[in-house]
Structure formats: C-alpha cells, structure tokens
Amino acid sequence: MPSFVDLGVPAPLVEALDRRGITSPTPIQAATLPDALAGRDVLGRGRTGSGKTFAFLLPLIARLTQTPTKPRAQRPRALILAPTRELVTQIDESFQALASGTGLTSRVVFGGVGQNPQVSALRRGVDIVIACPGRLEDLMRQGHVRLDDIAISILDEADHMADLGFLPGVKRILDQTPSTGQRLLFSATLDAGVNVLVKRYLHRPVTHEADSAQSPVTAMKHQVLRVRPDDHLDVLADLAAAPGRTIVFARTKHRAKTLARKLNARGIPAVELHGNLSQNARQRTMTAFHDGTASTLVATDIAARGIHVDDVALVIHADPPVEHKAYLHRSGRTARAGAAGTVITLMTPDQNGDVRSLMRKAGIKAPSTDVQPGHAVLTDLAPGERTYPGAWKAPAPATPPARPAKGSNRPAKGGRPAKGSQGSSQHQSRSSQSGRNGGRSGGSGGSGRSGGTSRQGRNRGGASGSRGHSASRFSAGR
C-alpha cells in the first residue's frame, strides 16, 4: 500500500494525519487521491466506513490552498452536499481537523435551525459550504448564496440522497455551479438515480471502486437470533448491557423512542436519534454517545446515516430493515477501517422469510440460533460482564443570568440606555445586546460556531461539548 506522500498529499496534510495517528491510506483513499489531487472528476464507490470523507477532503484542501483566493461575499469556492445534518456536521469536524493553519473557512448549512447565522457567515464570505440540499436551496432562492464561484463540487453518499428523494434538488443546485469545475461523487452503490448524476455532471470521470457495499467486511461477524416476541426486549437488554458502544436500529421514530426508554428503565444508559429531535437534542445525543455517558444509541435508518463513531463493538438490528442496502449501511457502523465488529439481527418467527431474503440479497451468510434470555450465545457474541449503571439523564439547561435589580442602569427595550444613564452604560448595553445575539446564533447554528465563519483553531458557542472526544472521530475510516 502506498503512503500518503507517495499519493501526492502535501506535507502539511500528511503531518495533520500523523497527529491523529493516521499513517496509511484506506483502499478507497489510495485509489482516488492521485486523480482527485490532479483535478480530475472522480466517481468513488466504497462502503460506509471505507474512508471516503478523507478521500475527498484531502484533495479539496490541497487544491484550495494552491490557489489562495479570498472568497467573495455570498460566493463560496467549494461545495459539499450530504444527505443528513449529522453527516454534514461530522464532515465539517473532519475538515477542521485537517485544515488547521491553512486559513480556509467553512460553514455548515442545514435545516432545523435558524438561518440567520448561516446567512451572516455567507455574507462575510466562506471558502467551503457543507450543506444538506433543502436548506441550501432555500438560501439560494432568497439570494443569500450564489454558486458561480464554485471550483470543486462534492457529493457524499449520493445513493442515500437518491433514496431520500433529494436528487431533483441536487440537480437544481449543481446546475448553478460552473460546468468547468471539478466534481467528485462518492457513493456506496451506483443505482439508476446516481448514474443519472454521473452522466449529467461528471466530465470523463475516473471510476474507482474499493470495499464495495456489496462485498461483506471480513472483520464483521453476522448472526441472526430467533426470539419469541415476549423475549425480544430481554435479549436486547442483555446484549446492550455488555461492555463497549452499541448501536440499536429501529424501523420507526416511535419504536426508537420506546426502545430507548425501556433500556433506560432497565439501567442501561441509552439515547435516541431520530427525525423528531431538534438539532440541540441531536447534539446532546451524539455528545453523550461519543463521551461514553450513554453506551447505547437507538436510532432510525435516516438519522443514523451520518453517524461516524469509532470503536462501535456491536450493531443490533432490533427491527430488521426492509432493504438489503439498509442492512449493509446499518451494519457499516461497526468494523470500520479494518476494525472488528459484530452485527446481530433479532428476528421473530413471523420475520423468518423476510430476513432470509434480506441476507441473500445482501450477500451475507449469517448463522441463526434460537435463543432465550440467558442463552450462552449472547455472551459469546457480546462478551464481558453485564452492567446496569442507570438511566441516561440529559444535562440540565444552563441557568439564565439574573435580571438586574429594579432601578439599576439596565438598558431599556431595544438596547437603548435608561434615562439618565451615562455614555459608558450605553456602550455596555450595545456589548450586552451583541453578546445575546451571538448566544442565539451559536444555539441555532447547529455546529457550535456562533453562526459565523468557521476559522481553524477556534471553538465558539457549544463546540467544546461536541468535541470533547474528537480524537476518536478523526480516523481514516471516515
């Protein structure tokens, strides 16, 4: 396997990788980096966890730093599109880790939060916009962002965007980018919808495939457990109580919420991740899972697509998915970047035929076992002492500052000083008002950057809470 230097990665980026313990490229990185660094259009096909994120971030940063042009207001130089807020956020975190010291700036753009911080950052000018298609289109229609300066466009998890019905919006967005720019498209599969994007937007693309989504990971162990409906929760709780991080997949939002509540009731600290959560709640969930406060994450397919967490020992399909692609993507949360992992599917008797068909289409040969609570196979699959430390509790909200006593020199409504106050009080009022606005921006921006331009080496707003264990995230398996 060639080194990053052999592949043409600039020395500062190699040093940034070394600082994070990443010394060897993954197969998808080794395959795509030379062409992407040379400015060619690239179609990269690789499974979840194969290292696609660094495969496009490294050439993006390298090429933008070669032409250090200051971005114009509302006109970013590069665009990354991804299907979920979680994936957008984690791409940005990986970018921050690699680009420290380059002076490049980024801004995440997605819905579910106020748009004003995003608009303000775009108005000041950013190098890279990392976005979900829906909110980006909204801002384009409102005239807050133009894409005529885009030199590099990147689509990550294009197949998932197709599954979610985002392709019409993606086409409208890409139509606004210069046809002469470089385009990189990464996908686990090349379905009909993705193939349309390739033919329409990529110019003579170089295609590379590594760790195909259709080829099972050799370090991943698959097992089907047949359980009676009455034993389902007991078996799930036994597995989740084993040491290490566990991700449990449920089919619906309500089901995810219910399972998380029941696991917590049994003393297993669990958090839920689904589409009904606010952005702040999602961030609290992921922070708890990253820092180990909650050992189990119960998630739906769509919400979990953007999860990139190292050292997930166990993935449990509490509800088997309908499609084999969903099974492979779910399972890809473990055994990332060459690590080992176990995938367990809990199956009730009425699901037998569906699960057999699912495994056949996924190309998985998984042994099946009839189990009851306490069965020996449970400790074989998830070894270690079972612990029940207690339910996960969300952190208490910050206490708002006390209001000034009546008669003090507090500003009147609108930020104007009370009658008789001095000029210094007026200045203090403006600073206070600005601080409050900044606080709101940080809370609604979703990325902990106070709604402003994300510059390297800065932590603003609530970023520290979500980055406490960043070292576990910045792996080549992303």
C-alpha positions in Angstrom: 0.0 0.0 0.0 1.5 3.4 -1.0 1.9 6.1 1.7 0.0 9.4 1.6 3.3 11.1 0.4 3.5 8.6 -2.4 -0.1 9.5 -3.4 0.8 13.2 -3.7 -0.7 14.5 -0.5 1.0 17.7 0.6 3.3 17.6 3.6 1.2 19.8 5.9 -1.8 17.5 5.4 0.3 14.4 6.0 1.5 15.9 9.2 -2.1 16.7 10.2 -2.9 13.0 9.6 0.1 11.9 11.6 -1.0 13.9 14.6 -4.2 11.9 14.6 -2.4 8.5 14.2 -3.4 8.1 10.6 -0.3 6.8 8.7 -1.7 4.6 6.0 -4.5 5.3 3.4 -7.5 3.1 3.1 -8.1 1.3 -0.2 -10.6 4.0 -1.4 -8.2 6.7 -0.5 -5.3 5.1 -2.2 -7.4 4.6 -5.3 -8.9 8.0 -5.7 -6.4 10.5 -4.2 -4.0 10.8 -7.2 -6.8 11.6 -9.7 -8.6 13.9 -7.3 -5.4 15.8 -6.5 -4.8 16.2 -10.2 -8.1 17.9 -10.7 -9.9 15.1 -12.5 -13.6 14.3 -12.0 -13.8 11.2 -9.8 -16.5 8.6 -9.1 -15.6 6.7 -6.0 -17.6 3.7 -4.9 -16.9 2.4 -1.4 -18.9 1.1 1.5 -19.7 3.0 4.6 -16.6 3.3 6.8 -14.2 2.9 4.0 -12.6 6.3 4.4 -14.5 8.3 1.7 -14.6 11.5 3.8 -10.8 12.0 3.9 -10.7 10.8 0.3 -12.4 14.0 -0.8 -11.3 16.4 1.9 -7.6 15.9 1.3 -7.7 16.9 -2.3 -10.2 19.6 -1.6 -8.0 21.3 1.0 -4.8 20.7 -1.1 -6.3 22.3 -4.2 -7.9 25.3 -2.5 -4.7 26.1 -0.7 -2.8 26.1 -4.0 -4.9 29.0 -5.2 -5.3 31.1 -2.0 -8.1 33.4 -3.3 -10.2 35.3 -0.7 -13.8 34.2 -1.1 -16.3 36.8 -2.2 -19.4 37.6 -0.2 -22.1 35.0 -0.7 -19.9 33.2 -3.2 -18.2 30.1 -1.7 -15.3 28.4 -3.6 -16.3 24.8 -2.9 -19.5 22.9 -2.1 -20.0 19.6 -0.3 -23.5 18.1 -0.4 -24.5 15.4 2.1 -27.9 13.8 3.0 -28.2 14.4 6.7 -27.4 17.0 9.3 -25.2 14.6 11.3 -23.1 13.8 8.3 -22.7 17.5 7.4 -21.6 18.2 10.9 -19.1 15.4 11.0 -17.6 16.3 7.6 -17.1 19.8 8.9 -15.4 18.4 12.0 -13.0 16.3 9.9 -12.3 19.4 7.8 -11.4 21.4 10.8 -9.0 18.7 12.0 -7.2 18.6 8.6 -7.3 22.3 7.7 -5.9 23.8 10.9 -3.5 26.5 10.0 -4.5 26.8 6.3 -6.8 29.8 6.8 -9.6 28.1 4.9 -13.1 28.7 6.2 -16.2 26.6 6.2 -19.9 26.9 7.0 -22.4 24.2 7.6 -25.9 24.8 6.1 -28.9 22.7 7.1 -32.5 23.0 8.2 -34.0 22.5 11.7 -32.2 25.6 13.0 -32.4 29.3 12.4 -31.0 30.5 9.1 -29.7 33.9 10.2 -26.3 32.7 11.4 -25.8 30.8 8.2 -26.8 33.9 6.2 -24.4 36.1 8.1 -21.5 33.8 7.6 -22.2 33.6 3.8 -22.4 37.3 3.6 -18.9 37.6 5.1 -17.6 35.0 2.7 -16.5 31.4 3.2 -14.3 29.1 1.2 -16.4 25.9 1.7 -20.1 25.3 2.2 -21.0 21.9 3.6 -24.8 21.5 3.2 -27.9 19.5 3.0 -29.8 20.2 -0.3 -33.0 21.5 1.2 -31.7 24.4 3.3 -29.1 25.3 0.6 -31.9 25.6 -2.0 -33.9 27.9 0.4 -30.9 30.2 0.8 -30.3 30.2 -3.0 -33.9 31.2 -3.7 -33.7 34.0 -1.2 -30.5 35.3 -2.8 -28.2 34.7 0.1 -25.8 32.4 -1.8 -24.6 32.1 -5.4 -22.7 29.2 -6.7 -20.9 30.8 -9.8 -17.5 30.8 -8.0 -17.6 27.0 -7.1 -14.4 25.4 -8.3 -15.0 22.0 -6.7 -18.3 20.2 -6.1 -18.5 17.1 -3.9 -21.5 14.7 -3.4 -21.1 12.4 -0.5 -23.4 9.3 -0.1 -25.1 10.1 -3.4 -27.1 6.8 -3.2 -28.6 7.8 0.1 -29.6 11.2 -1.3 -31.4 9.3 -4.1 -33.1 7.1 -1.6 -34.4 10.2 0.3 -35.7 11.8 -2.8 -33.1 14.6 -2.9 -31.9 14.2 -6.4 -34.2 16.8 -8.0 -32.8 19.4 -5.6 -29.3 18.2 -6.1 -29.7 18.7 -9.9 -31.0 22.2 -9.4 -28.1 23.0 -7.2 -25.4 21.5 -9.5 -27.0 23.3 -12.4 -25.9 26.6 -10.8 -22.3 25.6 -10.5 -19.8 26.2 -13.3 -19.6 23.2 -15.7 -15.8 23.7 -15.8 -15.3 22.9 -12.1 -14.0 19.7 -10.7 -16.7 17.3 -9.4 -16.2 14.3 -7.1 -19.1 11.9 -6.4 -18.9 9.2 -3.7 -21.5 6.5 -3.3 -21.8 3.0 -1.8 -23.8 1.8 -4.8 -24.3 3.1 -8.4 -28.1 2.9 -8.8 -30.1 4.4 -11.6 -30.6 7.7 -9.9 -26.9 8.1 -9.1 -26.0 7.1 -12.6 -28.1 10.0 -13.9 -25.9 12.4 -11.9 -22.7 10.8 -13.1 -23.7 11.1 -16.8 -25.1 14.6 -16.4 -22.4 16.3 -14.3 -19.2 14.4 -14.3 -16.9 15.0 -17.3 -14.9 11.9 -18.3 -14.8 10.7 -14.7 -12.2 8.3 -13.4 -14.1 5.5 -11.6 -12.6 3.7 -8.6 -14.1 1.0 -6.5 -12.9 -0.3 -3.2 -14.7 -2.1 -0.4 -17.9 -2.3 -2.4 -21.1 -2.1 -0.4 -22.0 -5.5 -1.9 -18.8 -7.2 -0.5 -19.1 -8.0 3.2 -16.3 -6.8 5.5 -14.2 -9.8 6.5 -13.8 -8.5 10.1 -17.5 -8.2 10.6 -19.3 -11.1 12.2 -23.0 -11.6 11.4 -25.5 -13.5 13.4 -29.3 -14.0 13.4 -31.1 -14.6 16.7 -34.6 -16.1 16.5 -36.5 -14.8 19.6 -40.1 -15.0 20.7 -41.8 -11.6 20.9 -42.1 -11.9 24.7 -38.3 -12.4 24.9 -37.3 -9.7 22.5 -36.6 -6.9 25.0 -34.9 -9.2 27.5 -32.4 -10.4 24.8 -31.9 -6.9 23.5 -31.1 -5.6 27.0 -28.7 -8.4 27.7 -26.7 -7.6 24.6 -26.8 -3.8 25.2 -25.5 -4.3 28.8 -22.3 -5.7 27.6 -19.1 -3.5 27.6 -18.5 -1.2 24.7 -20.5 1.0 22.4 -23.7 -0.4 20.9 -26.0 0.9 18.2 -29.5 -0.4 18.1 -31.5 0.1 14.9 -35.3 0.5 15.0 -37.6 0.9 12.0 -39.7 3.9 13.1 -39.2 7.1 15.3 -41.7 5.9 17.8 -40.1 2.5 18.1 -36.6 4.1 18.6 -38.0 6.3 21.4 -39.8 3.4 23.0 -36.8 1.1 23.0 -34.5 3.8 24.4 -37.0 4.5 27.2 -37.2 0.7 28.1 -33.5 0.2 28.1 -33.1 3.2 30.4 -35.7 1.8 32.6 -33.5 -1.3 33.0 -30.5 0.7 34.0 -28.8 0.8 30.6 -27.9 4.3 29.7 -29.3 4.8 26.2 -30.0 7.8 23.9 -32.3 8.0 20.9 -31.6 9.5 17.5 -34.5 10.1 15.0 -36.0 12.8 12.9 -38.3 14.2 15.5 -35.4 15.6 17.6 -34.3 19.2 17.5 -30.8 20.0 16.4 -29.8 20.7 20.0 -31.2 17.4 21.2 -29.3 15.6 18.4 -26.1 17.2 19.5 -26.7 16.2 23.1 -27.4 12.7 22.0 -24.2 12.4 19.9 -22.1 14.0 22.6 -23.4 11.5 25.2 -22.6 8.6 22.9 -19.2 9.9 21.9 -18.1 10.6 25.5 -19.5 7.3 26.9 -22.1 8.9 29.1 -24.6 6.8 27.1 -23.3 3.4 26.0 -26.2 2.6 23.7 -27.6 4.6 20.8 -31.1 3.7 19.5 -31.5 5.1 16.0 -33.6 5.1 12.8 -32.0 4.5 9.4 -32.2 8.1 8.2 -30.9 9.7 11.3 -28.1 7.2 11.7 -26.8 7.5 8.2 -24.4 10.3 9.3 -23.0 8.6 12.4 -19.3 8.2 12.2 -18.1 6.8 15.6 -15.1 4.7 16.1 -15.0 1.6 18.4 -18.6 0.6 18.0 -18.3 -3.0 19.0 -21.9 -4.1 18.3 -24.7 -3.3 15.9 -28.1 -4.8 16.7 -31.0 -4.8 14.2 -33.8 -4.8 16.7 -36.1 -4.4 13.7 -34.7 -6.0 10.6 -34.7 -3.5 7.7 -36.8 -3.9 4.6 -34.0 -3.4 2.0 -30.6 -5.1 1.9 -28.9 -1.8 1.2 -30.2 -0.5 4.5 -28.8 -3.6 6.2 -25.4 -3.0 4.8 -25.3 0.6 5.7 -26.6 0.0 9.2 -24.0 -2.7 9.7 -21.3 -0.4 8.5 -21.4 1.5 11.8 -19.1 -1.3 13.1 -15.9 -2.9 11.8 -14.8 0.5 10.4 -11.4 0.9 8.8 -10.3 -2.6 9.3 -11.5 -3.0 12.9 -13.6 -6.0 14.0 -17.3 -5.8 14.9 -20.4 -7.9 15.4 -23.8 -7.5 13.8 -26.8 -9.1 15.3 -30.3 -9.3 13.8 -33.2 -10.1 16.2 -35.8 -12.0 14.3 -39.3 -13.1 15.5 -40.8 -16.2 13.9 -43.0 -14.3 11.5 -40.0 -12.5 10.1 -38.1 -15.6 9.0 -38.8 -15.4 5.3 -38.1 -11.7 5.1 -34.8 -12.0 6.9 -33.7 -14.9 4.7 -34.4 -12.9 1.6 -32.7 -9.8 3.1 -29.5 -11.8 3.8 -29.4 -13.4 0.4 -29.7 -10.0 -1.4 -27.0 -8.5 0.9 -24.7 -11.4 0.1 -24.4 -12.3 3.8 -24.2 -15.8 5.2 -25.3 -15.4 8.8 -25.8 -18.4 11.1 -29.1 -18.4 13.0 -29.8 -19.6 16.5 -32.9 -19.9 18.6 -32.3 -18.0 21.9 -34.0 -17.2 25.1 -32.8 -14.8 27.9 -29.6 -16.1 29.4 -28.6 -18.2 26.4 -24.8 -18.8 26.2 -24.6 -17.5 22.7 -25.4 -14.0 24.0 -22.1 -13.8 25.9 -20.3 -15.3 23.0 -21.5 -12.6 20.7 -21.2 -9.8 23.3 -18.6 -10.9 25.9 -18.0 -9.2 29.2 -19.7 -8.5 32.4 -23.2 -7.0 32.1 -23.5 -3.7 33.9 -26.6 -1.5 34.6 -25.2 1.9 35.8 -28.6 3.6 35.5 -30.6 5.6 33.0 -29.0 8.3 31.0 -30.1 11.8 32.1 -30.0 14.8 29.8 -27.8 17.6 31.2 -29.7 20.4 32.9 -30.1 23.6 30.8 -27.9 26.5 31.7 -29.3 28.8 34.3 -30.1 32.2 32.7 -28.3 35.2 34.2 -30.2 37.1 36.9 -32.1 40.2 35.8 -30.7 43.5 37.2 -32.5 44.9 40.2 -35.2 47.5 39.7 -33.7 51.0 39.4 -30.3 49.9 38.1 -28.7 51.2 35.0 -30.0 48.3 32.8 -30.9 49.1 29.2 -34.4 49.7 28.2 -36.1 47.8 25.4 -34.4 48.0 22.1 -31.0 48.2 23.7 -31.3 51.9 24.4 -30.0 53.2 27.8 -32.4 54.2 30.5 -33.0 57.9 31.0 -30.1 59.5 32.8 -27.6 56.7 32.2 -24.0 57.6 31.1 -22.3 57.0 27.8 -20.4 54.1 29.3 -23.7 52.5 30.2 -24.8 52.9 26.6 -21.7 51.2 25.3 -22.2 48.4 27.8 -25.8 48.0 26.5 -24.6 47.5 23.0 -22.0 44.9 24.0 -24.6 43.1 26.1 -27.0 43.1 23.2 -24.3 41.8 20.8 -23.5 39.1 23.3 -27.1 38.0 23.4 -27.3 37.9 19.7 -24.1 35.9 19.5 -25.5 33.5 22.0 -28.6 33.0 19.9 -26.6 32.5 16.8 -24.4 29.8 18.5 -27.5 28.0 19.7 -29.3 27.9 16.4 -26.3 27.4 14.1 -26.1 23.7 14.8 -22.3 23.5 14.5 -21.3 25.4 17.6 -19.7 28.2 15.7 -21.9 31.1 16.7 -23.2 31.3 13.2 -20.1 33.0 11.9 -17.4 31.8 9.6 -15.7 28.7 10.9 -11.9 29.5 11.2 -9.4 26.9 12.1 -8.3 26.6 15.7 -11.4 28.4 17.1 -14.1 26.9 19.3 -17.1 29.0 19.7 -20.6 28.6 21.1 -21.1 25.0 22.2 -18.4 23.4 20.1 -16.4 22.2 23.1 -19.2 19.9 24.3 -19.4 18.1 21.0 -15.6 17.9 20.5 -14.6 16.5 23.9 -13.6 13.2 22.3 -12.7 14.3 18.9 -9.7 12.0 18.7 -12.0 9.0 18.4 -13.7 10.6 15.4 -10.9 11.6 13.1 -10.0 8.3 11.7 -9.1 7.2 8.3 -12.2 5.0 8.3 -14.2 8.1 7.8 
